[in-house]
Amino acid sequence: MRSLAVAVPGSETSGRPPLAVSLGATVVLTSRDELLTHLTALHTCAQDIAARLV
């Protein structure tokens, strides 16, 4: 199993537990480099979630 996780910025400050988004894939089907191509999308997702927490 390979996985990436990105913290949701600011989620730990409003009395909530810290939040994160993650993506997992099997080693057999997904290379490390291929998984890393989704990192920008994970950051965007985390930013969108942070904006909705306000």
Buried (B, 14 or more C-beta within 10 A) or exposed (E): EBEBEBBBBBBEEEEEEEBEBEBEBEEEEBEEEEBEEBEEEBBEBBEEBBEEEE
